Amino acid sequence: MAGRMIKSGVVFQKNVCVRSFEIDPEYRMSTKAIMNYLQETSLDYGKQLGLPVDARFGITPGMCKLDLVWVFRDLRLEVDRYPCWGDVVQIINWACTTATGLRFDWTINDTNTSETLIRASCLAVMMNNKTRKTCKLPEEVKDELKAFVTTDVDLDPIIEAQRYSIPRIETMDHIKTGLTPGWNDLDVNYHVNNAKYLDWILESTPDWIIYGHELRKINFEYRKECLKDDVIQSLSRVVTDQTDGLSVSAANRMVELEHVLRLGSGIQVLRARTAWRPTPNRARPNNNLDKNNIII
């Protein structure tokens, strides 16, 4: 579904159907699929605006001359309810320039009820393709973007950025090492796609959270790109497991975790914070299946 521009051509709207290969074991759209749809919708939005997306995504002539590409600096996502297999949802996307880059905002809505299911906001910044370092938004590029997106820097993001304390590595008590990207994890910038980082933080998330909760909020701060031959360590710790200071049973507690992805050298690739809400009816997989009854 190609989508269309609405609200005088500054907002992009697209309907999508949740497909079988985009769902989790509970028949709901997976969080990774949501992240991929956010990126895809922003590219469709750029096409509708007239930004060139053939060779490299959304590269203006000024960016091409300076050999600059877009990368995500941060991503914030909140889920009120996950759409399920076969549901048709409406994705709304808009963007505006900021002092440091380009901010994207999204909502994903139920097409039947108009209920907002998911909200997301991210900041995209410039990276020099040769030095692989981020840089300020050049005035030349800023002027080019005026023809495509709003320059209203006072426009509030749909999810406000929150400041968290820097994670203390020595307190991380859930650790998974030896994680490596595959060729299919790379994007057009030849580094690991932003959605892959979610897979890695889940590797060090305790099983009792994975099987008893669902992701409610994500706050990603991308620190450094990850390349094909990098080896990643995933570290996590439970920060809080209570709800608004109320005395509640363990089965009804919200849980927050902080995460760090880093290279073997100690250089951090990602800092993240996640919030989980209980799903007490979720069943653990049966690991004691009779091997003779397994069909491959």
C-alpha positions as CSV (number, residue, x, y, z in Angstrom):
1,M,0.0,0.0,0.0
2,A,1.7,3.2,-1.2
3,G,0.1,5.7,1.2
4,R,-0.7,9.3,0.7
5,M,0.0,12.8,2.0
6,I,-2.6,14.5,4.2
7,K,-2.9,17.7,6.2
8,S,-1.7,20.0,3.4
9,G,1.1,17.7,2.4
10,V,3.1,17.6,5.6
11,V,1.9,14.3,7.1
12,F,2.1,10.9,5.5
13,Q,-0.5,8.1,6.0
14,K,-0.3,4.5,5.1
15,N,-2.4,1.4,5.9
16,V,-0.7,-2.0,6.4
17,C,-2.0,-5.5,7.2
18,V,-0.1,-7.5,9.9
19,R,1.3,-10.6,8.1
20,S,2.1,-14.0,9.5
21,F,5.9,-13.5,9.4
22,E,5.6,-10.3,11.4
23,I,4.0,-11.8,14.5
24,D,5.3,-13.2,17.7
25,P,4.2,-16.5,19.4
26,E,1.1,-14.7,20.7
27,Y,-0.1,-13.8,17.1
28,R,0.7,-10.2,17.7
29,M,2.9,-7.9,15.7
30,S,6.4,-8.3,17.0
31,T,8.2,-5.2,18.4
32,K,11.0,-5.7,15.8
33,A,8.4,-5.7,13.0
34,I,7.0,-2.4,14.4
35,M,10.5,-0.9,14.3
36,N,11.0,-2.0,10.7
37,Y,7.6,-0.5,9.7
38,L,8.6,2.8,11.3
39,Q,11.7,3.0,9.1
40,E,9.9,1.8,6.0
41,T,7.2,4.4,6.4
42,S,9.7,7.2,6.9
43,L,11.2,6.2,3.5
44,D,7.8,6.1,1.8
45,Y,7.2,9.5,3.4
46,G,10.5,10.8,1.8
47,K,9.5,9.4,-1.6
48,Q,6.2,11.3,-1.4
49,L,8.0,14.5,-0.5
50,G,10.4,14.1,-3.5
51,L,13.5,13.1,-1.6
52,P,15.8,10.8,-3.7
53,V,15.8,7.3,-2.2
54,D,17.1,5.2,-5.1
55,A,20.8,4.7,-4.2
56,R,20.9,5.9,-0.6
57,F,17.9,6.7,1.5
58,G,16.8,10.4,1.6
59,I,20.1,11.8,0.4
60,T,20.0,15.4,-0.8
61,P,22.4,16.8,-3.4
62,G,24.3,18.6,-0.6
63,M,24.6,15.5,1.5
64,C,25.9,13.6,-1.6
65,K,28.5,16.3,-2.2
66,L,29.7,16.1,1.4
67,D,29.3,12.2,1.5
68,L,26.8,12.3,4.4
69,V,24.2,9.7,5.3
70,W,21.4,9.6,7.8
71,V,21.7,7.5,11.0
72,F,19.5,7.2,14.1
73,R,20.7,8.9,17.2
74,D,17.9,7.8,19.4
75,L,14.5,6.0,19.3
76,R,11.6,6.1,21.7
77,L,8.6,3.8,21.4
78,E,5.5,3.2,23.5
79,V,2.9,0.4,23.0
80,D,-0.6,0.7,24.4
81,R,-1.8,-2.4,22.6
82,Y,-0.2,-4.7,20.0
83,P,-2.1,-5.3,16.7
84,C,-2.6,-8.9,15.9
85,W,-2.2,-11.1,12.8
86,G,-4.6,-10.0,10.0
87,D,-5.3,-6.6,11.6
88,V,-5.2,-3.5,9.3
89,V,-3.5,-0.6,11.0
90,Q,-2.9,3.0,9.9
91,I,0.6,4.4,10.2
92,I,0.9,8.2,10.5
93,N,4.3,9.8,10.0
94,W,5.6,13.4,10.0
95,A,9.0,15.0,10.4
96,C,10.7,18.3,11.2
97,T,14.2,19.7,11.3
98,T,15.9,20.3,14.6
99,A,19.2,22.0,15.6
100,T,21.0,18.7,15.2
101,G,19.2,16.7,12.6
102,L,15.7,15.5,11.5
103,R,13.1,14.3,13.9
104,F,10.5,11.7,12.9
105,D,7.3,11.0,14.8
106,W,4.8,8.2,14.2
107,T,1.5,6.8,15.4
108,I,0.1,3.4,14.6
109,N,-3.7,3.4,14.8
110,D,-6.5,0.9,14.7
111,T,-8.3,1.5,11.3
112,N,-11.7,0.3,12.8
113,T,-11.7,2.4,16.0
114,S,-9.1,5.1,15.3
115,E,-7.5,4.1,18.6
116,T,-3.8,5.0,18.9
117,L,-2.0,1.7,19.6
118,I,1.6,2.8,19.3
119,R,3.6,6.0,19.4
120,A,7.2,6.6,18.4
121,S,9.8,9.3,18.0
122,C,13.4,9.3,16.8
123,L,16.2,11.7,15.9
124,A,18.2,11.1,12.7
125,V,21.6,12.8,12.4
126,M,24.3,13.1,9.8
127,M,27.2,10.7,9.6
128,N,30.2,11.1,7.4
129,N,30.5,8.1,5.2
130,K,34.3,8.2,5.1
131,T,35.1,9.0,8.7
132,R,32.1,7.1,10.1
133,K,31.6,9.9,12.6
134,T,28.4,11.9,13.2
135,C,28.5,15.7,12.5
136,K,26.3,18.8,12.7
137,L,23.6,19.4,10.2
138,P,25.3,21.6,7.5
139,E,23.6,24.8,6.6
140,E,23.5,23.8,3.0
141,V,21.6,20.6,3.8
142,K,19.4,22.4,6.3
143,D,18.4,24.8,3.5
144,E,17.7,21.9,1.1
145,L,15.4,20.2,3.7
146,K,13.2,23.3,4.0
147,A,11.6,22.4,0.7
148,F,10.6,19.0,2.1
149,V,9.8,19.2,5.8
150,T,8.7,21.7,8.4
151,T,11.4,23.7,10.1
152,D,9.3,24.3,13.2
153,V,11.8,23.3,15.9
154,D,9.3,24.2,18.6
155,L,7.0,21.4,17.4
156,D,6.9,19.0,20.4
157,P,7.8,15.3,19.8
158,I,5.1,12.8,20.3
159,I,7.2,11.2,23.0
160,E,9.4,13.5,25.1
161,A,13.0,12.6,25.6
162,Q,13.8,11.5,29.1
163,R,17.2,11.7,30.8
164,Y,18.4,8.6,32.7
165,S,21.5,8.1,34.8
166,I,24.4,6.5,33.0
167,P,24.2,2.7,33.5
168,R,26.9,1.3,35.8
169,I,28.5,-1.7,34.1
170,E,29.6,-3.2,37.4
171,T,25.9,-3.6,38.4
172,M,24.8,-5.4,35.3
173,D,24.0,-9.0,36.4
174,H,22.5,-10.5,33.3
175,I,25.2,-10.9,30.6
176,K,25.3,-12.6,27.2
177,T,28.6,-12.6,25.2
178,G,29.7,-13.6,21.8
179,L,26.9,-12.0,19.8
180,T,27.7,-11.3,16.2
181,P,25.8,-9.8,13.3
182,G,25.1,-11.7,10.1
183,W,25.2,-10.4,6.6
184,N,21.4,-10.0,6.6
185,D,21.6,-7.7,9.6
186,L,23.4,-5.0,7.6
187,D,21.6,-2.1,6.0
188,V,22.5,0.2,3.0
189,N,25.2,2.0,5.2
190,Y,27.0,-1.4,5.7
191,H,26.4,-1.3,9.4
192,V,23.9,-3.2,11.6
193,N,20.3,-2.0,11.2
194,N,18.8,-0.3,14.2
195,A,16.2,-2.9,14.7
196,K,18.8,-5.7,15.3
197,Y,19.8,-4.0,18.6
198,L,16.5,-5.1,20.0
199,D,17.3,-8.8,19.4
200,W,20.6,-8.3,21.3
201,I,19.2,-6.7,24.4
202,L,16.6,-9.4,24.6
203,E,19.4,-12.0,24.7
204,S,20.4,-10.7,28.3
205,T,16.8,-10.1,29.5
206,P,15.8,-12.6,32.2
207,D,13.4,-15.4,31.1
208,W,10.9,-14.6,33.8
209,I,10.4,-11.2,32.2
210,I,10.3,-12.5,28.6
211,Y,7.7,-15.1,29.4
212,G,5.7,-13.2,32.0
213,H,5.6,-9.7,30.5
214,E,5.4,-7.7,27.2
215,L,7.3,-4.7,26.1
216,R,5.5,-1.5,27.0
217,K,8.3,1.2,26.3
218,I,11.6,1.3,24.6
219,N,14.2,4.1,24.9
220,F,17.3,3.6,22.7
221,E,20.4,5.8,22.6
222,Y,22.6,4.7,19.7
223,R,26.3,5.4,20.7
224,K,28.3,3.8,17.9
225,E,27.7,1.9,14.7
226,C,28.2,-1.8,14.7
227,L,29.9,-3.4,11.8
228,K,29.9,-6.9,10.3
229,D,32.9,-8.4,12.2
230,D,32.1,-6.8,15.6
231,V,31.5,-9.1,18.6
232,I,28.9,-7.7,21.0
233,Q,28.3,-8.2,24.7
234,S,24.7,-7.6,25.9
235,L,24.3,-6.6,29.6
236,S,21.1,-5.9,31.5
237,R,19.8,-5.4,35.0
238,V,16.4,-4.9,36.6
239,V,16.0,-1.3,37.8
240,T,12.6,-1.4,39.3
241,D,9.7,-3.9,39.6
242,Q,6.9,-1.9,41.1
243,T,4.1,0.2,39.8
244,D,3.9,3.9,40.8
245,G,4.9,3.1,44.3
246,L,1.8,1.0,45.0
247,S,1.9,-2.3,46.8
248,V,0.9,-4.9,44.2
249,S,1.4,-8.6,43.8
250,A,4.5,-9.8,41.8
251,A,2.2,-10.9,39.0
252,N,1.0,-7.3,38.4
253,R,4.2,-5.4,38.7
254,M,5.6,-3.3,35.9
255,V,9.3,-4.0,35.4
256,E,12.0,-1.6,34.1
257,L,15.4,-2.6,32.9
258,E,18.5,-0.8,31.7
259,H,20.7,-2.3,29.0
260,V,24.1,-1.8,27.5
261,L,25.5,-3.3,24.3
262,R,29.2,-3.0,24.0
263,L,32.2,-4.2,22.0
264,G,34.8,-6.5,23.6
265,S,37.0,-3.4,24.0
266,G,34.4,-1.9,26.3
267,I,33.2,0.7,23.8
268,Q,29.4,1.1,24.1
269,V,27.3,0.7,21.1
270,L,23.9,1.2,22.7
271,R,22.4,2.4,26.0
272,A,18.7,1.4,26.4
273,R,15.9,1.4,28.9
274,T,12.9,-0.8,28.6
275,A,9.6,-1.1,30.5
276,W,7.5,-4.3,30.6
277,R,4.0,-4.9,31.7
278,P,2.7,-8.3,33.0
279,T,1.0,-10.8,30.7
280,P,0.2,-13.6,33.2
281,N,-1.5,-15.9,30.7
282,R,1.6,-16.2,28.5
283,A,2.8,-19.8,28.4
284,R,6.4,-20.9,28.4
285,P,7.5,-23.2,25.6
286,N,7.5,-26.9,26.3
287,N,11.2,-27.9,26.2
288,N,10.4,-31.6,26.9
289,L,8.7,-32.5,23.6
290,D,9.1,-36.0,22.4
291,K,11.7,-35.7,19.7
292,N,10.0,-38.6,17.8
293,N,6.9,-36.4,17.3
294,I,8.8,-33.4,15.9
295,I,8.3,-32.8,12.2
296,I,11.1,-31.0,10.3
